């Protein structure tokens, strides 16, 4: 099974359950991306010193992109409208979550570049 076929099947919910499963998966991935992006942004700002802000920012961008793709695929393949139990509303909510994760990750990466130093370097 190719990666695009796996994403399409996951978005439809065909592998794991009913139609809402794909939307719930996209919501979970988008929320995880937001948490990663917020964490990376606070690391890049110097508020917490645990971990690497650059890796966190890249992870937030990647996870947010996957969440957005899953949500858009679910919206494109959903049968019926809102309120029919197919998860269309959940997928529509997941799109801005994934986009927000991408934006937070990009902002953390820009903050790391602007500082001109790795965010995980400790002063000696």
FENQUIRA-V532513 format. One record per pair of residues at least 4 apart in sequence whose ideal C-beta (glycine too) atoms are under 7 Angstrom apart, sorted by the first residue. I is the first residue (numbers start at 0). J is the second residue. D is the distance in Angstrom with one decimal. If there is no record, write none. Layout:
# FENQUIRA-V532513
I,J,D
I,J,D
This chain:
# FENQUIRA-V532513
0,4,5.1
0,5,5.3
1,5,7.0
2,6,6.4
3,7,6.3
4,8,6.2
5,9,6.2
6,10,6.2
6,68,6.3
6,69,6.5
6,72,6.3
7,11,6.4
7,72,5.8
8,13,4.9
8,14,4.9
9,14,6.0
9,21,6.1
9,24,6.1
9,69,6.4
10,21,4.6
10,69,5.0
10,72,3.4
10,73,4.3
10,76,6.3
11,21,5.7
11,76,5.0
12,16,5.6
12,17,5.8
12,18,4.9
12,19,6.8
12,20,4.0
12,21,3.9
15,20,5.0
16,20,3.9
18,77,6.7
18,84,7.0
18,85,3.8
18,86,5.1
19,23,5.9
19,84,6.8
19,85,6.8
19,86,3.8
19,89,6.6
20,24,6.2
21,25,6.5
21,69,6.8
21,73,4.4
21,86,6.2
22,26,6.3
22,73,5.4
22,86,3.0
22,89,3.4
22,90,4.3
22,93,6.5
23,27,6.3
23,86,6.9
23,89,6.3
24,28,6.3
24,69,6.1
25,29,6.1
25,66,5.5
25,69,4.0
25,70,3.9
25,73,5.9
25,90,5.7
25,93,3.8
26,30,6.2
26,89,5.5
26,92,6.5
26,93,4.6
26,96,6.7
27,31,6.3
28,32,6.4
28,62,6.1
28,65,5.8
28,66,3.6
28,69,6.2
29,33,6.6
29,63,6.8
29,66,3.7
29,70,6.9
29,93,4.7
29,96,3.0
29,97,4.3
29,100,6.2
30,34,6.6
30,96,6.0
31,35,6.4
31,62,5.7
32,36,6.1
32,59,5.4
32,62,3.9
32,63,3.7
32,66,5.4
32,97,6.1
32,100,2.8
33,37,6.2
33,96,6.0
33,99,5.7
33,100,4.9
33,103,6.7
34,38,6.2
35,39,6.2
35,55,5.8
35,58,5.1
35,59,4.1
35,62,5.9
35,100,6.8
36,40,6.2
36,59,3.5
36,63,6.9
36,100,4.8
36,103,2.8
36,104,4.6
36,107,6.5
37,41,6.5
37,103,6.0
38,42,6.5
38,55,5.7
39,43,6.2
39,52,5.1
39,55,3.1
39,56,4.3
39,59,5.6
39,104,6.3
39,107,3.8
40,44,6.4
40,103,5.5
40,106,5.9
40,107,4.5
41,46,4.5
41,47,5.4
42,47,5.7
42,50,5.8
42,52,3.8
42,55,6.1
42,118,5.7
43,52,3.9
43,107,4.6
43,110,3.9
43,111,5.1
43,118,5.3
44,110,6.5
50,55,6.2
50,119,6.7
51,55,6.5
51,118,6.2
51,119,4.2
52,56,6.1
52,107,5.5
52,111,5.3
52,118,3.5
53,57,6.5
53,108,6.5
53,111,4.9
53,117,6.8
53,118,6.1
54,58,6.2
55,59,6.3
55,107,6.5
56,60,6.5
56,104,4.5
56,107,3.6
56,108,4.1
56,111,6.7
57,61,6.3
57,104,6.8
57,108,7.0
58,62,6.0
59,63,5.8
59,100,5.2
59,103,5.8
59,104,3.1
59,107,6.9
60,64,6.3
60,101,5.3
60,104,3.8
60,105,6.2
61,65,6.6
62,66,6.3
62,100,6.2
63,67,6.3
63,97,4.6
63,98,6.9
63,100,2.9
63,101,3.9
63,104,6.3
64,68,6.3
64,97,6.9
64,101,6.0
65,69,6.3
66,70,6.3
66,93,6.1
66,96,6.4
66,97,3.6
66,100,6.6
67,71,6.2
67,94,5.9
67,97,3.2
67,98,5.9
68,72,6.2
69,73,6.3
70,74,6.4
70,90,4.6
70,93,3.7
70,94,4.7
70,97,6.1
71,75,6.2
71,94,6.5
72,76,6.2
73,77,6.0
73,86,6.4
73,90,4.0
74,87,6.5
74,90,4.8
74,91,6.3
77,85,4.9
77,86,6.8
77,87,4.6
77,90,6.8
78,85,5.8
79,83,3.5
79,85,5.5
80,87,6.6
81,87,5.4
81,88,5.0
86,90,5.8
87,91,6.4
88,92,6.5
89,93,6.3
92,96,6.7
93,97,6.2
94,98,6.4
95,99,5.9
96,100,6.6
97,101,6.6
98,102,6.4
99,103,6.2
100,104,6.2
101,105,6.3
102,106,6.3
103,107,6.5
104,108,6.4
105,109,6.3
106,110,6.3
107,111,6.5
108,112,6.5
109,113,6.1
110,114,6.5
111,118,5.1
114,118,7.0
116,120,5.6
